Amino acid sequence: MTLRILLTGMTLFVFLRTAAVTAQAATTDAAQVGQVHFPTACSAEAQVHFDRAVALLHSFWFPEAIKVFHTVLETDPSCAMGYWGIAVSLLGNPLAGAPTPQALQDGAAILREAKPVGVQTEREYDYLAAIALYYRTHSEILS
């Protein structure tokens, strides 16, 4: 009985893992990720890039989202939410497993870069504080 439960669980895990990878691979055109508007206090030009990056993030295009969040920071260096986007994107797909230790280190490092920039609204402060707490908690657990 235990062997049957174990085999069923393993089969289910493999199926779900494969489904997640297949779903991500199904969309091969980044133009098909849809549209998002996530208001920020960033410049108008940076906002356009930020919205695109969030759409990519929510479509599980993490490497591409990170690139576009970097474009946000190049466009508007005072846009602290660009750092938030990179930190969130580095976590990857939560259904595919925990972030790698390297991703956790990179995310914590990018959030340290955001501190000197500062935030412009209470809402943005809350978003950055929440993701910083996630990284801090992971760091405490791993150490």
N, C-alpha and C positions, 0 to 999 in steps of 0.2 A: 504494500500500500504506500509506504513512504517513497519507494523508488518511483512509483507511478506519479505521485505528487511532484517529486523533484523533476522528473522528465517533463511533465506538463508545464511546470513553472519555467524551466529552461526553454522549452519550445515557445511559450508565450513571450518571454524576454527577447528571444531572437526575432520573432515575428514583429514585435513592437519596434525594436531597434532598426530592423530592415525597413519597416513602414516609414519611420521618421527620416531615414536617409533617402528613401525613394521619393517621399514627398518633397524634400528639399531639392533633389535632382530634377524633379518634374518641370520646374520652371527654370529654363535656361536663359531667358531673356530678362535682364534686369529692368527693362522698361515695363514689364508686366507685373510689377510688385504693388501697384495701386498708389493711391495718394493719401497723405497724412498731413494734418496741420496740428502741430504741437507748439503753441505760442511760447516765445522766449523774449527776453529783453535784448537779444542780439540785434545786430544791424539787419536791415531788410535783405541785403544780399546773403548774409550768413543764414538768415531764416530760411531762405529757399533751399540752401544746401542741408540745413538741419532737418527740415521736413523730409527731404529725400533720404537722408541717412536713417531717420526713424522708420520710414517705410521699408528700407532694406533690412533694418534690425528686426522688425516684426515679420519679415518674410524669411527669416533665418539665413540671410546673406551676411553673416558676421564679418568676414574679411573685407567685403566691399563696403559695408556700413562703417567700419573703422576708417577706411580710406576717406570716405566722404565726411566723417566727423573731423578728421584731420584737415580737410578742406575748409570746414567751418572755422577751425582755429586759425588757419592761414588767412581767411577772409576777415575775421574779427577776433583778434587775440584776446579781447576782453570778454568773449562769450564762454563763460564757465560751463555752460551746458554742453559744449563740445567735449569737454573732459568727461562729463557724466556719461555721454553717449559712448565714448570709447570704453569706459570702465564697464558699462552694462554689456556692450558687445563682446568684450573679452570673456564674459561668463559663458558664452555659447548657449547651446540648447539645453535647458534644464532637464528635458526628458531623455537626453542622451548620456547623462552622467554628470558627475561633478567637474568643475573647471580644473584644468591642470595646475600644478604648482607654479609653473611659469606664467600662466595667465593670471593667477592670483597676485604674483609679484608684479607683473606688468600693470595690472589694474590699480594696485596700491600706489605704484610709482606715478601713474598718470594723475591720480587724485591728489598726490602731494604737489604736483605741478599746478593744479587748479587753485590751491589755497592762496598763493600770492595774487592771483587774478581777482579773486573775490566774486561775490554774487550780487546781482542787482535787484533781486526781488526775494521776498520771503518764500515764495513758492519754489524758486530755484534753489534756495538754501535748503529747503526740506528735501528736494530730490537728491542733492549732493550729500546731505547728511545721511540719508537712508542708504545710499550705495556705499558710502564710507563705512557705515556701521556693518554692512554685510562683509566688506573686505576685512575690517578689524576683527569681527567675530571669527571668520575663517582663519585668520592669522593666529588668533589665540588658541583655536582648536588644534591647529597643526603644530604649534610649538610646545 
